[in-house]
Amino acid sequence: MSRTHTSDDRAARIRDALDVDGYTVVENLKGQRHAIELLQDVGRFVPQYGGTVEHEVVYRPGNDDRAYSQSRNTIRAHTEAPGWSPSPRHLALYCHRQARCGGGRTDLLDLHVLCAHLTDEEHELMMRGTIAFPGPDADVGGTGPVTVPMISYDGERPVLRFSYNLLTAADYDAALDARPPVAQLPLGQAGMDLAHRVGELFERHRVQVLIPDGALLVWDNQRMLHARSEYADEARHLTRYWIAA
Ligand SMILES: [Fe+2]
């Protein structure tokens, strides 16, 4: 008798892939509702910056001078919401329509790969250099900044927090021409140098994912850096979810 894959089977396979690889692309879905049902078996949806559990990643005019999800600009390596406590364990992007121009990739890099290439000094800065990561506003349940090193621990498990923009421009969604004085940066020149180095390693070792239409990308946000390449096609449309473990 042939075995029928239930939703529980698929959710279990997603959880296994997240444990092993840190990310997975889920295809052959029956639409966004199906993606939501699978994600509900992975964890609990949590409200995002605007207080809603869904954030539409689409181009909105007026954001062209910022590295922001609703611009078409490149967004450099980061983890999502590092100033939340805890930061979202998993992130997911459901793709309604991918950019047809070849841009708009979601790039990922595993912390284990990153650490294998950092020098001892760079690793030490990530383990010991404490940063006050700006947190959510009080009206969405905010508790102020989270002051931790970029690599902290939940028991034995490392928890990564990182923002290229915060280290180089003192702002998560930095203006493209932002050049604040080095003294205003969270870790000064050392943090700026580390960001550039992580950026180089990210570009060299990243996994590049162009999420197909109708598919879902899920990754462990406490383990994987992510970034977005610039794109031109204004019809690109994804929905983003934050998921607590
Ligand atoms: Fe992001």
Residues whose N, C-alpha, C, O or C-beta is under 5 A from the ligand:
A	BS01	LIG	E80
